Amino acid sequence: MSLFITFEGGEGSGKSVQTEALYRKLCRRDIPAILIREPGSTPLGEKLTRLLKWARATNISPVGELMLFNASRAQLVTDVISPALKSGKVVICDRYADSTVVYQGYGRGLDIGDIKSINSMATGGLKPDLTVLLDISVEEGFARKSGQEYDRFEKEDKAFHQKIRKGYLKLSKEEPERWLIIDASLPKEKIEKIVWQKVSGLLSKRAGR
């Protein structure tokens, strides 16, 4: 009954809250599941996270970002995601390849086709069964992060983050059967219910019920 679920969205959209909520629901029902995030969740990924998000004196080019994110992703797929899916677990991932298409493509201006090709190589063509997009305005997203320290991407200007939101919405229209778009300004309990309704339906189909 393996299932690969990813969560995407701009800054302050509530991905970590919703991934954790879904993970807890699955565990309470004794459904084998793991919760991971990108970049990270492997020793290599954690090192690259610190470099990509928090390096102060390092100037990383857009192409450099693309390659580093995919180095982390390739290790994550090989060491964690693929083995978990093969063992029948539900894999919940906070960000995945779509983030790179949006941030390095729509945000940084790299060629979308090139990014998708490199993503495919890093993932071995592995795509999520479901991608949850938590859509929120740039203003509201950053209002939620008031008082927090910003990483390299959060420090980008409003125009950059507007591109991110538009990029996500465009991607979701290209593969509507894979994406679940949710208004992230809704109460978190309401979002949890919407996500669970979709996930429980997919699980039932996998179980043949």
Secondary structure, DSSP 8 states (H G I E B T S, - for coil): --EEEEEEESTTS-HHHHHHHHHHHHHHTT--EEEEESS-SSHHHHHHHHHHHH-SS----HHHHHHHHHHHHHHHIIIIIHHHHHTT-EEEEES-HHHHIIIIIIIT---HHHHHHHHHHHHTT---SEEEEEE--HHHHHHHTTTS---TTTTS-HHHHHHHHHHHHHHHHHSTTTEEEEETTS-HHHHHHHHHHHHHHHHHHHHT-
